[in-house]
């Protein structure tokens, strides 16, 4: 890639940052060019972000309807899934999935709740309830 | 080891960027591309059975930490690498090193670093950065994928260094104990280049190297029968691994071409110079492939995605890349 071809699309997923791209100058010599992004990359990142948002929004509805515990929403809101949460807490997935049941979650010890809150980087109070609509997000 | 005032630099990839800045700080001028190439970091791996967020692992370079380790092995650098079982101890050790005036490499999660914009915060635990000082409660950080130095409070850094999970950093800190003053490039370059080319061409497993690229191409062909949303996420995932994850463009192929060029100049080798040009062309093809993928994701009518065309394109990229490695493997470099 020639350095005049390095995309400078000011893409939203860079949030005004620039990444270093390797490209050749007019003499064929490689240099580092600061790029404000390529819309191809933006498309892919957006897609991943939208998927995370969709999962969190679906989870929100499930919690609001009383089907699952707030833990389920906060997990997706922190861009995790049962697998990543299990790895991050060091617990088995089946155990975490049990805690998605409102009843089982309600019976958790204070220590257990604190462990989840700490892993998710939120307070115990936040973990035990749903945020007001529109206020969620990392 | 001569020490000077630390200077931040912008790099494509975190681990090679950190090692390049660190070596320069300790008096060994080594560009990011040279660090990347001499550690033999170029790779391709497609692991359909390892899922990240429901999608298979696709890597364009070797495992995290392999750049640090590869550089130690190939250049005779000696690094101190330290992990901690206790977060508080990890923070204390870091602060003590900074008081001694050391610049320290650290492995962290991306998600818990507050200076990352929300759009870039994903759960990736093998990010590398340099901490070069502390003011009040804030660390002074040289994160090579950012243009300028950044800062981060102690508490957030501790969280980012001690997340658990896949590739958990365990508070890893590293800094050089011994850096050679000169390097015999006529010996180390051919060795690293040949080894890397061999690893890409002659893998015993069908999911690594050129065979891995072909395996991925085959999987794309099979997406036709899969759920459409999954298929689109899969295609987008390839683009992200290739372009978004700090690769310097085209999944590290351009950075490697830059290495081949610099190596060719150091050794006066026309074969390396020609290989560099070939690798640049391969990188351009990878970018064309990414463009095709982006168009496929964008298409509203999902039945209009031409999966066989994507498969054929990726297979032709594999052919072109294999030709570069064959040239490097068969030719005389010095």
Contacts between the chains, C-beta under 8 A, distances in Angstrom:
chain1	res1	chain2	res2	distance
A	1	B	249	6.3
A	1	B	250	7.5
A	1	B	254	6.4
A	1	B	280	7.1
A	1	B	283	6.4
A	1	B	284	5.9
A	1	B	287	6.7
A	6	B	249	7.8
A	12	B	119	6.9
A	13	B	119	4.3
A	13	B	120	7.2
A	13	B	244	7.9
A	14	B	117	7.7
A	14	B	119	7.3
A	14	B	120	7.8
A	15	B	117	3.4
A	15	B	118	7.4
A	15	B	119	5.3
A	15	B	120	7.3
A	16	B	117	7.9
A	17	B	117	6.7
A	17	B	120	7.8
A	17	B	146	6.6
A	17	B	147	7.0
A	18	B	10	7.8
A	18	B	147	5.5
A	19	B	12	7.1
A	19	B	145	6.6
A	19	B	246	6.7
A	20	B	10	4.9
A	20	B	11	5.6
A	20	B	12	4.4
A	20	B	145	7.3
A	20	B	248	6.3
A	21	B	12	6.8
A	21	B	248	5.9
A	21	B	249	4.6
A	21	B	254	7.2
A	22	B	12	6.3
A	22	B	33	7.2
A	22	B	248	4.4
A	22	B	249	5.9
A	22	B	254	3.9
A	22	B	255	5.0
A	22	B	257	7.2
A	22	B	258	4.9
A	23	B	249	7.2
A	23	B	254	6.9
A	24	B	280	6.5
A	28	B	277	7.5
A	29	B	261	7.3
A	30	B	33	7.1
A	30	B	254	7.7
A	30	B	257	6.9
A	30	B	258	3.7
A	30	B	261	5.4
A	30	B	262	7.5
A	30	B	276	8.0
A	32	B	10	6.6
A	32	B	11	7.6
A	32	B	12	7.2
A	32	B	32	7.9
A	32	B	248	7.9
A	34	B	10	6.5
A	34	B	147	6.3
A	38	B	243	6.6
A	39	B	294	7.6
A	40	B	239	6.3
A	40	B	243	6.7
A	40	B	287	8.0
A	40	B	290	5.3
A	40	B	291	5.6
A	40	B	293	7.7
A	40	B	294	4.1
A	41	B	239	6.6
A	41	B	240	7.5
A	41	B	243	4.4
A	41	B	244	5.3
A	41	B	290	7.9
A	43	B	236	7.3
A	43	B	239	7.3
A	43	B	294	4.7
A	43	B	297	5.9
A	43	B	298	6.5
A	44	B	236	4.3
A	44	B	237	7.6
A	44	B	239	3.7
A	44	B	240	4.7
A	44	B	243	7.2
A	44	B	244	6.4
A	44	B	293	7.7
A	44	B	294	6.7
A	44	B	297	7.0
A	45	B	119	6.7
A	45	B	240	6.3
A	45	B	244	5.6
A	47	B	232	7.2
A	47	B	233	6.9
A	47	B	236	4.2
A	47	B	297	6.0
A	48	B	122	7.7
A	48	B	233	7.8
A	48	B	236	6.4
A	48	B	237	7.5
A	48	B	240	6.2
A	49	B	119	6.6
A	51	B	233	6.4
A	78	B	111	7.9
A	79	B	111	6.8
A	79	B	121	7.1
A	79	B	122	6.5
A	79	B	123	6.1
A	80	B	123	6.4
A	81	B	53	6.2
A	81	B	54	7.5
A	83	B	51	7.6
A	83	B	53	8.0
A	84	B	53	7.6
A	84	B	123	5.5
A	84	B	165	6.2
A	84	B	166	8.0
A	87	B	164	6.4
A	87	B	165	3.6
A	87	B	166	5.8
A	88	B	123	8.0
A	88	B	163	6.3
A	88	B	164	5.2
A	88	B	165	4.7
A	89	B	164	7.1
A	90	B	164	5.7
A	119	B	164	7.9
A	121	B	112	6.8
A	121	B	159	6.7
A	137	B	118	7.7
A	138	B	118	5.8
A	138	B	121	6.4
